[in-house]
């Protein structure tokens, strides 16, 4: 049995369709990532998994329980960390933990051991008496995670937990998630940071309410069959305009001081010589490189934007 099973899930807000009939599964003990930009449907999906939204169509099962019928049973086995910090700012770290232990009815005999375990992995022990409002962004996220874990849930759902957190705290947070996973907890996490996809066992890339590609990060990259080149020059924006007009070009994306160009066919050496001459010396270097998750997703987003409204992009896999 999968820990989470989503089948043809659809959710609308008035005339706005937030999620367009997605299907995906999260295996027991897996760290699964929902990846995508704001407005892609990630938060709506997470809230529905947590029984906070009722599907307009389709079904969602958590540990075999239906989110539309078995609300209280699901909440007893599920931990949820929402997108925005939602703990009590005027309570201390210790008081927040104890409040949530009361809320989830953690047996008194288990509380002390559980609290000490959470303090160890979060490194918040020396900040027990500090009010939540006085914590740094990274420490607030660790406290929120600790409160979500206080009742030892079998499934943990985290909605963009590293948004606004500094790079060091982000890395520490993902290390903590891996340690939690090793204890047998299934984790569903959403993020807008595409580089975090490689930290997951499997991912689903969402855009405009659809899953446009899913699988292990390595398989998502390997399934990208188009030639990708990294170009550098004196003026990368001028290079982008030049290559966007080329017949062979599929998509172009700026990456810092370089330009990534995806081609429909492999360019010949004579074509590169022609492009270099046409650029009047602007095109300095180019080279083939393997795609990153970000390359794959940006290409899929671009091709979907060019297609019919609501249509899945060509080459999308799920």
LOGU-290659 format. One line per field, with one value per residue: residue number from 1; x, y, z of N, C-alpha, C, O in turn. Coordinates in steps of 0.05 Angstrom, whole numbers, plus 5000, padded with zeros to 4 digits. Each point is the difference from the previous one (the first is absolute). Example, Ala and Ser with C-alpha at 12.3 -4.5 7.8 and 13.67 -1.06 7.14 Angstrom:
LOGU-290659
nr c(1/2)
n.u c(5264/4972)
n.v c(4886/5021)
n.w c(5156/4973)
ca.u c(4982/5016)
ca.v c(5024/5024)
ca.w c(5000/5001)
c.u c(5018/4985)
c.v c(5024/5022)
c.w c(5000/5014)
o.u c(5021/5010)
o.v c(5000/5022)
o.w c(5013/5004)
This chain:
LOGU-290659
nr c(1/2/3/4/5/6/7/8/9/10/11/12/13/14/15/16/17/18/19/20/21/22/23/24/25/26/27/28/29/30/31/32/33/34/35/36/37/38/39/40/41/42/43/44/45/46/47/48/49/50/51/52/53/54/55/56/57/58/59/60/61/62/63/64/65/66/67/68/69/70/71/72/73/74/75/76/77/78/79/80/81/82/83/84/85/86/87/88/89/90/91/92/93/94/95/96/97/98/99/100/101/102/103/104/105/106/107/108/109/110/111/112/113/114/115/116/117/118/119/120/121/122/123/124/125/126/127/128/129/130/131/132/133/134/135/136/137/138/139/140/141/142/143/144/145/146/147/148/149/150/151/152/153/154/155/156/157/158/159/160/161/162/163/164/165/166/167/168/169/170/171/172/173/174/175/176/177/178/179/180/181/182/183/184/185/186/187/188/189/190/191/192/193/194/195/196/197/198/199/200/201/202/203/204/205/206/207/208/209/210/211/212/213/214/215/216/217/218/219/220/221/222/223/224/225/226/227/228/229/230/231/232/233/234/235/236/237/238/239/240/241/242/243/244/245/246/247/248/249/250/251/252/253/254/255/256/257/258/259/260/261/262/263/264/265/266/267/268/269/270/271/272/273/274/275/276/277/278/279/280/281/282/283/284/285/286/287/288/289/290/291/292/293/294/295/296/297/298/299/300/301/302/303/304/305/306/307/308/309/310/311/312/313/314/315/316/317/318)
n.u c(5017/4974/5041/5021/4956/5030/4957/5028/5041/4959/5025/4958/5018/4962/5011/5007/5021/4983/4961/5037/4983/5011/5036/4988/5041/4978/5041/4986/4990/4961/5037/4959/5018/4983/5004/5015/4990/5015/4974/5036/4996/5039/5002/4992/5035/5030/4989/5009/5042/5007/4985/5037/5013/4963/5014/5022/5044/4977/5037/4985/5034/4978/5039/5001/5023/4957/5025/4985/5027/5039/4966/4962/4974/4975/4963/4972/4985/4971/5038/4985/5022/4974/4971/4958/5034/5000/5044/5002/4983/4956/4997/5003/5045/5022/5001/5032/5043/5011/5011/5039/5030/5001/5021/5045/4993/5029/5003/4971/4976/4966/4971/4998/4981/4955/4984/5002/4966/4960/4998/4992/4960/4973/5014/4964/5027/5033/4976/5017/5037/5025/4996/4960/4975/5009/4966/5037/5015/5044/5012/4996/5032/5037/4998/5006/5043/5025/4992/5025/5038/4983/4977/5040/5003/4959/4968/5035/4972/5026/4979/5019/5010/5007/4955/5026/5001/5018/5028/5018/4979/5010/5040/5006/4984/5025/5031/4986/4998/5040/5013/4983/5019/5037/4981/5010/5025/4955/5028/4970/5028/4986/5002/5013/5012/5006/5019/4962/4997/5035/4975/4984/4970/4966/4998/4983/5008/5002/4963/5000/5022/5039/4984/5033/5007/5007/5008/5018/5015/5013/4968/4996/5031/4999/4969/5034/4964/4986/5007/5032/4983/5044/4968/5036/4987/5012/4982/5002/5003/5041/5027/4992/5015/5044/5014/4994/5035/5027/5013/5044/4997/5021/5041/4978/5042/4977/5043/4972/5040/4968/5019/4960/5029/4956/5027/4984/5029/5015/5010/4988/5030/4984/4976/5023/5014/4968/4992/5030/4996/4970/5021/5016/5000/4960/4991/4992/4965/5020/4962/5017/4955/5023/4966/4992/5003/5036/5039/5009/5014/5043/5027/5005/5028/5044/5018/5010/5039/5032/5002/4983/4969/5033/5017/4987/5032/5013/4983/4961/5023/4979)
n.v c(4976/5017/5018/5004/5006/5012/5007/5005/5001/5004/5033/5003/5032/4980/5043/5007/4995/4986/4977/4991/4996/5021/4987/4989/4984/4993/4995/4958/5030/5008/5004/5012/5000/5031/4985/5037/5014/5041/4983/4984/5024/5024/5045/5016/4999/5033/5038/4998/5009/5044/4988/5017/4965/5024/4958/5024/4991/4963/4976/5003/4978/4998/4987/5015/5034/4990/5018/4972/4964/4995/5029/4989/4975/5024/5021/4965/4999/5033/4997/5033/4999/5025/5012/5005/5029/4957/5005/4975/5033/4998/4971/4983/5004/5015/5044/5020/5000/5030/5040/5006/5011/5043/5032/4996/5031/5034/4957/5003/4962/5015/5015/4983/4960/5001/5009/4968/4971/5011/4992/4957/4980/5010/4968/4975/4964/5008/4976/4968/5018/4980/5044/4981/5023/4977/4974/4975/5025/5009/5035/5039/5009/5018/5044/5029/5005/5030/5043/5012/5014/5040/5007/5021/5040/4985/5030/5001/5029/4996/5030/4980/4957/4991/4995/5016/4958/5013/5021/5033/5040/5027/5021/5038/5037/5017/5029/5042/5029/5017/5036/5039/5020/5020/5039/5012/5035/4996/5001/5026/4998/5036/4999/5038/4980/5025/5037/5021/5017/5027/5034/5009/4982/5023/5000/5036/4992/5031/4988/5040/4997/5011/4958/5030/5000/4959/5004/4961/5016/4964/4982/5021/4993/4964/5012/5019/5001/5032/5008/4983/5040/4991/5032/5005/5032/5019/4980/4994/5041/5019/4989/5021/5042/5005/4994/5038/5026/4985/4996/5008/5045/4980/4993/5035/4990/5034/4997/5027/4981/4973/4981/5000/4974/5010/4965/5022/5032/4959/5031/5018/4970/4974/4965/4964/4971/4970/4963/4966/4973/4966/4966/4988/4955/5007/4984/4997/4998/4962/4994/4964/5002/4979/4975/5044/4993/5020/4978/4965/5008/5011/4964/4975/5017/4994/4959/4996/5018/4970/4974/4961/5032/5006/5021/4957/5008/5026/4959/5021/5007/4961)
n.w c(5000/4968/5000/4960/5009/4969/5013/4965/5019/5019/4983/5018/4974/5014/4991/5044/4960/5039/5004/4974/5042/5038/4977/5042/4991/5039/4981/5005/5032/4979/4974/5016/4959/5030/4958/5022/4959/5009/5033/5021/5038/4998/4996/4958/4972/5001/4980/4957/4985/4999/4960/4981/4976/4991/5000/4969/5003/4988/4992/5042/4983/5039/4981/4957/5018/5006/4966/4970/5001/4979/4997/5021/4974/4971/5013/5000/4958/5010/4975/5028/4961/5028/4968/5016/5005/5011/5002/5037/4975/5009/4966/5042/4999/5036/5004/4976/5014/5032/4983/4980/5031/5014/4977/5003/5032/4998/4986/5034/4997/4975/5030/5041/5005/5007/5041/5030/4997/5018/5044/5011/4995/5035/5029/5010/4997/4970/4971/5027/5018/4968/5007/4999/5029/5037/4988/5001/4965/5001/5024/4977/4969/5017/5006/4966/4987/5022/4988/4965/5020/5010/4962/4993/4982/4990/5011/4971/5022/4963/5026/4965/5007/4957/4998/4967/4983/5039/4972/5024/5004/4965/4998/5024/4979/4968/5016/5009/4966/4988/5023/4984/4965/5012/5011/4957/5013/5002/4965/5020/4966/5024/4955/5021/5039/4964/5017/5010/4959/4992/5016/4959/5028/5019/4955/5021/4956/5033/4976/5020/5039/4980/4994/5010/5045/4984/5044/4988/5039/5025/5026/5040/5032/5027/5031/5024/4973/5028/4956/5028/4990/5006/5006/4974/5029/4962/4964/5044/5017/5001/5035/5039/5004/5012/5043/5022/4987/5033/4958/5001/4996/5034/5019/5016/5012/5017/4986/5023/5012/5017/4964/5020/4979/4999/4994/4964/4986/4991/5032/4961/4985/4967/5017/5015/4970/4987/5024/4994/4964/5002/5021/4959/4995/4982/4958/5045/5028/4988/5021/4979/5003/5033/4985/5003/5045/5018/4996/5028/5043/5006/5000/5037/5030/4994/5010/5044/5016/4989/5038/4987/4994/5031/4965/4997/5030/4965/4992/4998/5038/4993)
ca.u c(4983/5014/4993/4982/4991/4983/4989/4983/4992/4995/4990/4994/4992/4983/5006/5029/5007/5026/5013/4985/4997/5026/5002/5027/5001/5024/5004/5006/5027/5012/5001/4990/4999/4984/5018/4987/4998/4976/4976/5000/4981/5012/4988/4973/5003/5009/4978/4980/5011/4997/4971/4991/4984/4986/5002/4976/4998/5023/5003/5026/5002/5024/5000/4976/4976/4990/5001/4973/4984/5014/5016/5013/5019/5024/5014/5014/5024/5013/5011/4998/5014/4991/5019/5008/5004/4973/5001/4993/5023/5004/5008/5027/5004/4990/4971/4988/5002/4982/4973/4994/4999/4973/4981/5000/4996/5024/4999/5020/5023/5017/5005/5027/5019/4995/5009/5029/5008/4996/5020/5026/5003/4995/5020/4986/5001/5009/4981/4974/4985/4997/4975/5001/5003/5028/5017/5007/4983/5007/4992/4971/4993/5007/4980/4975/5003/4999/4973/4986/5010/4998/4983/5012/4982/5010/5002/5006/4995/5014/4995/5022/5012/5025/4996/5010/5021/5026/5010/5011/4977/4986/5015/4995/4973/4998/5013/4981/4979/5010/5001/4972/4993/5014/4984/4976/4979/4996/5001/4991/5009/4998/5020/5003/5028/5004/5024/4993/4988/5020/5000/4976/5001/4986/4988/4980/5003/4973/4998/4972/4981/5004/5026/5011/5019/5005/5018/5025/5014/5018/4984/4989/5022/5007/4978/5001/5015/5008/5027/5001/5027/5005/5014/5010/5007/5002/4973/4984/4972/5000/5002/4974/4983/5009/4994/4971/4990/5011/4980/5006/4997/4976/4996/5024/4997/5023/5010/5022/5015/5000/4974/4995/4984/4991/4995/4983/5018/5028/5011/5025/5023/4997/4979/5012/5018/4983/4990/5021/5005/4977/5000/5021/5019/4986/5001/5028/5003/4976/5006/4977/5000/4976/4980/4992/4971/4991/5000/4977/4975/4997/4992/4972/4984/5000/4984/4972/4990/4996/4978/4972/4995/4993/5010/5026/5020/5010/5022/4996/4997/4989)
ca.v c(5024/5026/5018/5020/4993/5021/4991/5019/5022/5026/5020/5026/5022/5015/4994/4993/4972/4999/4974/4990/4971/4987/4974/4992/4984/5002/4974/4999/5006/5016/5029/5008/5029/5014/5022/5018/5028/5009/4999/4975/4981/4984/5004/4988/4971/4994/5005/4979/4976/5004/5001/5028/5006/4977/4999/5003/4975/4982/4990/5001/4981/5001/4975/4985/5014/5020/5026/5011/4986/4991/5024/4999/4978/5008/5020/4987/4987/5019/5026/5020/5025/5017/5017/5022/4994/5001/4995/5022/5017/5009/4977/4991/4975/4979/5002/4991/4971/4987/5005/4981/4973/4999/5000/4973/4980/4983/4989/5012/4983/5003/5028/5009/4987/5011/5028/5000/4991/5023/5020/4991/5002/5027/5017/5023/4996/5024/5022/4991/5022/5023/5002/4994/5025/5009/4981/5005/4985/4971/4988/4998/4977/4976/4998/4992/4972/4985/4999/4981/4973/4994/4976/4978/4993/4981/5016/5028/5017/5026/5018/5019/5005/5014/5026/5022/4991/5003/4975/4981/4989/4982/4975/4987/4991/4976/4978/4991/4984/4973/4985/4992/4979/4976/4989/4987/5019/5008/5029/5015/5027/5017/5022/5015/4999/4977/4985/4982/4976/4978/4990/4983/4974/5004/5026/5006/5028/5011/5026/5006/4981/4973/4988/4999/4978/4989/4978/5006/5022/4991/4991/5024/5012/4982/4999/5024/4990/5021/5010/5025/5013/5023/5020/5024/5021/5027/5009/4975/5006/5001/4972/4987/5009/4987/4971/4997/5002/4978/4979/4975/5004/4992/5020/5013/5010/5013/4988/5017/5014/4982/4994/4972/4997/4973/4998/4978/4982/5006/5019/4992/5018/5023/5018/5015/5020/5021/5015/5016/5023/5018/5015/5021/4997/4999/4972/4993/4971/4983/4972/4982/4992/4985/5018/4999/5000/5027/5001/4985/5013/5025/4993/4991/5024/5017/4987/5001/5027/5004/4983/5007/5004/4977/4976/4990/5005/4977/4987/4998/4973/5000)
ca.w c(5000/5000/5023/4989/4973/4989/4975/4985/5019/4988/5018/4988/5017/4982/4972/4998/5005/5013/4994/4977/4997/5001/5013/5008/5025/5017/5013/5028/5006/4979/5002/4974/4997/4980/4991/4981/5008/5014/4983/4985/5012/5021/5027/4999/5002/5028/5019/4996/5013/5029/5006/5004/4977/4989/4970/4983/4985/5006/5027/5013/5022/5017/5015/4993/5010/4981/5012/5001/5020/5024/5007/5026/5000/4985/5015/5022/4989/4981/5010/4979/5003/4978/4986/5017/5028/5012/5028/5018/5002/5028/5017/4996/4985/5018/5003/4975/4998/5019/4991/4978/5012/5011/4978/4987/5022/5004/5028/5018/5003/4976/4993/5006/4981/4973/5000/5000/4974/4982/5006/4990/4971/4992/5013/5013/5029/5015/4995/5010/5013/4982/4986/4972/4985/5002/4986/4972/4981/5000/5026/5000/4984/5015/5021/4987/4994/5025/5009/4982/5005/5029/5004/4984/4978/4979/4976/5006/4977/5005/4977/4996/5026/4999/4987/5016/5019/4989/4988/5020/5014/4981/4999/5025/5001/4983/5015/5020/4987/4994/5025/5007/4982/5008/5022/4989/4993/4972/4999/4976/5003/4976/4999/4974/4994/4983/5008/5021/4988/5002/5027/5003/4987/4975/4999/4979/4993/4995/4987/4992/5011/4989/5003/4973/4999/5026/5001/5015/4988/4979/4977/4987/4984/4978/4981/4983/4976/4982/5004/5016/4999/5017/4983/5013/4982/5012/5006/4999/4992/4970/4991/5003/4978/4975/4999/5001/4972/4983/4994/5015/5029/5014/5021/5011/5027/5012/5025/5009/4978/4977/4987/4994/4976/4993/4972/4991/4987/5006/4980/4987/5005/4982/5011/5021/4987/4990/5023/5011/4981/5001/5026/4999/5022/5027/5009/5006/5005/5002/5006/5007/5028/5009/5011/5028/5003/4992/4970/4991/5007/4985/4973/5000/5005/4975/4979/5008/4996/4971/4990/5006/5029/5015/4988/5010/4980/4985/5013/5029/5010/5027)
c.u c(5017/4991/4980/4993/4981/4991/4981/4990/4997/4989/4997/4993/4984/5006/5030/5004/5028/5016/4982/5000/5026/4998/5029/4999/5026/5003/5007/5030/5015/5001/4993/4997/4981/5015/4985/4999/4974/4977/4998/4980/5012/4986/4972/5001/5008/4977/4978/5010/4996/4972/4990/4984/4987/5003/4974/4995/5025/5001/5029/4999/5026/4999/4975/4974/4993/4999/4972/4983/5013/5018/5015/5021/5025/5016/5016/5027/5017/5010/5000/5015/4992/5021/5010/5002/4974/5000/4994/5025/5007/5006/5029/5002/4988/4970/4985/5000/4980/4971/4992/4999/4972/4979/4998/4997/5023/4999/5022/5026/5020/5010/5029/5020/4997/5011/5031/5011/4997/5020/5027/5002/4996/5021/4988/5001/5007/4981/4972/4983/4996/4973/5003/5005/5029/5019/5007/4982/5005/4990/4969/4991/5005/4979/4974/5001/4998/4971/4983/5007/4994/4984/5009/4982/5013/5005/5005/4997/5011/4996/5021/5014/5025/4998/5010/5021/5027/5012/5011/4977/4984/5013/4995/4972/4996/5015/4982/4978/5010/5002/4973/4991/5012/4986/4974/4977/4999/4998/4991/5007/4997/5021/5000/5029/5006/5025/4995/4988/5019/5002/4977/5005/4986/4987/4977/5003/4972/5001/4971/4980/5003/5027/5011/5021/5004/5019/5024/5014/5018/4985/4988/5021/5006/4979/4999/5018/5010/5029/4999/5029/5000/5017/5009/5009/5001/4973/4981/4971/4999/5003/4973/4982/5008/4992/4970/4988/5010/4979/5004/4993/4973/4993/5027/4994/5027/5007/5024/5013/5001/4972/4998/4980/4994/4992/4982/5018/5029/5011/5026/5022/4998/4979/5011/5019/4983/4989/5021/5006/4977/5000/5020/5018/4987/5001/5029/5005/4973/5009/4975/5003/4975/4980/4997/4970/4989/4999/4975/4974/4996/4993/4971/4981/4998/4983/4971/4988/4994/4976/4973/4996/4991/5010/5026/5021/5008/5024/4997/4995/4989/4999)
c.v c(5025/5017/5021/4992/5022/4992/5021/5023/5026/5019/5026/5020/5019/4992/4992/4970/4999/4974/4986/4970/4985/4973/4995/4984/5005/4974/5002/5005/5017/5029/5010/5030/5009/5025/5018/5028/5006/4999/4975/4979/4984/5002/4989/4970/4992/5003/4979/4974/5001/5003/5029/5010/4974/5000/5006/4976/4984/4993/5004/4981/5004/4976/4984/5013/5023/5027/5013/4988/4995/5022/4996/4977/5007/5020/4988/4988/5019/5025/5020/5025/5018/5019/5023/4991/5005/4993/5025/5017/5008/4978/4993/4975/4977/5000/4992/4970/4986/5005/4980/4971/4996/4997/4972/4977/4980/4990/5013/4984/5003/5028/5009/4989/5012/5028/5001/4991/5023/5022/4993/5004/5029/5020/5025/4998/5025/5024/4993/5023/5024/5000/4995/5025/5009/4980/5009/4984/4970/4986/4998/4976/4974/4995/4991/4970/4982/4997/4981/4971/4990/4975/4976/4992/4981/5014/5029/5016/5028/5017/5023/5007/5017/5028/5023/4993/5002/4973/4980/4987/4981/4973/4984/4988/4974/4976/4989/4983/4972/4983/4991/4978/4973/4986/4987/5018/5006/5030/5010/5029/5015/5022/5013/5001/4975/4984/4980/4974/4976/4989/4980/4973/5001/5028/5000/5030/5010/5027/5003/4978/4972/4990/4996/4979/4990/4976/5006/5023/4991/4992/5024/5013/4982/4998/5024/4994/5022/5010/5027/5011/5024/5019/5023/5021/5027/5010/4976/5006/5003/4972/4986/5008/4987/4971/4994/5001/4978/4978/4975/5002/4992/5020/5012/5010/5012/4986/5016/5014/4982/4997/4970/4999/4970/5000/4976/4978/5009/5019/4989/5020/5025/5020/5017/5022/5023/5017/5019/5025/5020/5017/5022/4998/4997/4971/4992/4970/4986/4972/4985/4994/4985/5019/4996/4999/5027/5003/4985/5015/5026/4995/4992/5024/5017/4988/5000/5028/5006/4984/5010/5003/4974/4974/4992/5003/4974/4988/4997/4971/5001/4972)
c.w c(5000/5023/4991/4971/4991/4972/4988/5018/4985/5021/4987/5021/4983/4971/4996/5006/5011/4994/4980/4997/5001/5014/5006/5026/5014/5015/5029/5004/4980/5007/4971/4998/4978/4993/4981/5010/5015/4980/4984/5011/5023/5027/5001/5003/5028/5020/4997/5012/5030/5009/5004/4976/4990/4969/4987/4982/5008/5029/5010/5023/5015/5019/4995/5009/4981/5014/5002/5022/5026/5011/5026/5001/4985/5016/5024/4991/4983/5015/4977/5008/4978/4990/5018/5029/5016/5030/5016/5006/5029/5019/4994/4984/5016/5002/4974/4997/5018/4992/4979/5010/5013/4978/4987/5021/5001/5029/5017/5003/4977/4995/5004/4981/4972/4998/4998/4973/4980/5005/4988/4970/4990/5011/5013/5031/5016/4996/5011/5010/4982/4987/4970/4983/4998/4986/4972/4982/5000/5026/5001/4984/5015/5023/4988/4993/5025/5010/4983/5005/5028/5005/4983/4977/4981/4974/5007/4974/5005/4975/4999/5026/4999/4986/5019/5021/4987/4991/5020/5015/4982/4999/5026/5002/4984/5013/5022/4988/4993/5025/5010/4982/5007/5023/4990/4992/4970/4999/4972/5004/4974/5001/4973/4992/4984/5007/5022/4990/5004/5028/5005/4986/4973/5002/4979/4996/4992/4986/4990/5008/4990/5009/4972/4997/5028/4998/5018/4986/4977/4975/4985/4982/4976/4978/4982/4976/4981/5006/5016/5000/5019/4984/5018/4980/5014/5009/4997/4992/4969/4989/5002/4977/4974/4998/5002/4972/4982/4997/5016/5030/5010/5022/5007/5028/5009/5027/5010/4977/4975/4989/4995/4976/4995/4971/4993/4986/5007/4979/4988/5006/4982/5010/5023/4989/4989/5022/5012/4983/5002/5026/5001/5024/5028/5011/5004/5004/5000/5005/5009/5030/5008/5013/5030/5002/4992/4970/4990/5005/4985/4971/4998/5004/4974/4978/5006/4995/4970/4989/5007/5030/5013/4989/5012/4977/4986/5015/5030/5008/5028/5011)
o.u c(5020/4977/4982/5018/4978/5017/4979/4977/5018/4983/5019/4989/5012/4997/5008/4992/5019/5024/4975/5009/5006/4982/5018/4980/5021/4982/5009/5017/5025/4984/5016/4990/5000/5004/4987/5004/4983/5003/4982/4994/4986/4993/4992/4984/4989/4996/4987/4984/4995/4995/4978/4987/5012/4994/4979/4978/5020/4983/5018/4984/5021/4982/4989/4978/5017/4988/4996/4980/4988/5023/5024/5020/5022/5025/5019/5018/5020/4986/5008/4995/5009/5022/5023/4986/4990/4979/4997/5018/5023/5004/5010/4979/4985/4987/4979/4980/4986/4983/4978/4986/4989/4982/4978/5003/4995/4999/5022/5022/5024/5018/5013/5017/5019/5012/5011/5020/5018/5009/5015/5020/5012/5002/5012/4987/4988/5004/4981/4976/4986/4991/5020/5013/5008/5024/4985/4985/4982/4991/4990/4981/4985/4993/4986/4980/4988/4992/4982/4985/5006/5004/4985/4991/5025/5017/4985/5012/4992/5008/4999/5001/5007/5021/4991/5008/5003/4991/4995/5001/4989/4987/4996/4996/4987/4991/4999/4992/4985/4995/4997/4987/4987/5003/4985/4979/5021/4986/5011/4990/5006/5008/4993/5007/4999/5001/5016/4997/4991/5013/4999/5016/5010/4996/4999/4997/4988/5018/4989/4982/4983/5019/4989/5006/4998/5004/5001/4999/5001/5009/4996/4994/5003/5006/4983/5024/5011/5008/4984/5019/4980/5022/4986/5009/4995/4997/4992/4987/4980/4988/4993/4985/4983/4989/4991/4979/4991/4986/4981/4999/4979/4978/5021/4978/5021/4982/5023/4986/5016/4980/5018/4979/5018/4985/5001/4993/5004/5000/5016/4995/5007/5003/4994/5000/5009/4999/4995/5004/5005/4990/5001/5008/5014/5004/5015/5018/4980/5021/4983/5022/4979/5008/5003/4986/4978/4980/4986/4983/4978/4984/4986/4979/4978/4985/4983/4977/4983/4990/4997/5014/4982/4996/5017/4993/4997/5017/5017/4987/5005/4991)
o.v c(5002/4998/5006/4994/5003/4993/5006/5009/5009/4992/5010/4993/5018/4977/4994/4991/5006/5001/4998/4990/4984/4995/5003/5001/5005/4992/5021/4988/5003/5010/4998/5012/4989/5018/4989/5005/4983/5007/4997/4980/4982/4980/4988/4988/4981/4983/4992/4985/4980/5006/5003/5021/4979/5020/4991/4994/5010/5008/4999/5003/5003/4996/4986/4989/5014/5003/5019/5012/5000/4995/5004/5002/4992/4998/5011/4996/4992/5011/4992/5011/4996/5002/5007/4983/5022/4995/5022/4991/5005/5004/5005/4988/4984/4979/4987/4988/4981/4983/4989/4984/4978/4984/4991/4977/4976/5017/5003/5012/4994/5004/5011/5014/5004/5007/5015/5010/5003/5013/5017/5011/5007/5022/5022/5017/5006/5021/5013/5001/5019/4979/5007/4999/5015/5005/5016/4982/4984/4978/4981/4986/4981/4978/4982/4986/4979/4979/4987/4982/4977/4986/4981/4977/4999/4992/5011/4993/5013/4993/5018/5024/5011/5013/5001/5017/4995/4979/4976/4975/4980/4979/4975/4978/4982/4977/4976/4979/4981/4976/4978/4981/4980/4976/4990/4991/5004/5012/4991/5013/4989/5009/4988/5009/4978/4976/4982/4981/4978/4979/4988/4997/4990/5011/4984/5016/4989/5016/4983/4993/4983/5015/4985/4991/5015/4989/5021/5002/5014/5005/5000/5008/5010/4994/5001/4997/4993/5000/5018/4985/5014/4993/5007/4993/5001/5014/4994/4982/4992/4994/4985/4984/4992/4991/4980/4988/4998/4993/4986/4980/5006/5012/4989/5008/4989/4996/4994/5015/5006/5007/4988/5012/4984/5016/4980/4977/5023/4993/4987/5022/5022/5024/5023/5023/5023/5025/5023/5022/5024/5022/5015/5020/4996/4996/4998/4989/5013/4991/5010/4997/5004/5020/4978/5002/5001/5012/5011/5002/5005/5015/5008/5001/5009/5014/5001/5003/5016/5006/5023/4986/4987/4979/5017/4998/4978/5015/4989/4985/5019/4995)
o.w c(5015/5010/5016/4985/5010/4983/5012/4998/4985/5017/4986/5021/4986/4993/4977/5021/4986/4996/5004/4979/4983/5016/4983/5014/4987/5015/5010/4987/5002/5015/4982/5019/4978/5018/4981/5023/5002/4976/4983/4986/5010/5012/5020/5015/5011/5017/5019/5012/5013/5023/5011/5002/5000/4988/5009/4992/5008/5016/4984/5018/4987/5016/5018/4995/4990/5021/5015/5008/5021/5006/5001/5013/5008/5000/5009/5016/4988/5017/4978/5022/4977/5010/4999/5009/5001/5011/4989/5014/5007/5024/4978/4994/4989/4999/5001/4993/4993/5005/5001/4990/4999/5002/4994/4993/5002/5018/4991/5002/5002/4984/4982/4989/4986/4979/4985/4990/4983/4981/4990/4990/4979/4990/5000/5013/5020/5012/4992/4996/5007/4991/4989/4979/4982/5000/4988/5009/4999/4998/5012/5008/4998/5006/5011/5003/4999/5010/5009/4993/5007/5021/4997/4999/4997/4984/5017/4979/5020/4978/5016/5007/5021/4996/5023/5016/4976/5009/4997/5004/5009/5001/4999/5010/5009/4998/5004/5011/5003/4999/5011/5009/4998/5004/5017/4991/4987/5016/4980/5018/4978/5022/4980/4978/5010/4995/5005/5016/5005/5004/5022/4982/4980/5021/4983/5018/4981/5006/4987/4985/5005/5006/4983/4977/5019/4979/5013/4975/4979/4977/4976/4978/4978/4977/4981/5004/4979/5023/4993/5004/5005/4991/5019/4978/5024/5020/4978/4988/4988/4979/4982/4989/4984/4979/4990/4995/4977/5018/5006/5014/4988/5000/4996/5006/4996/5017/4992/4985/4982/5012/4988/5001/4999/4991/5015/5001/5007/4976/5014/5010/5008/4996/5002/5010/5001/4998/5007/5010/4999/5000/5020/5012/5019/5024/4980/4988/5006/4992/5013/5011/4987/5013/5011/4979/4988/4990/4982/4982/4991/4988/4982/4988/4993/4987/4982/4991/4994/4978/5009/5015/4991/5012/5006/4977/5010/5010/5013/4985/5014/5023)
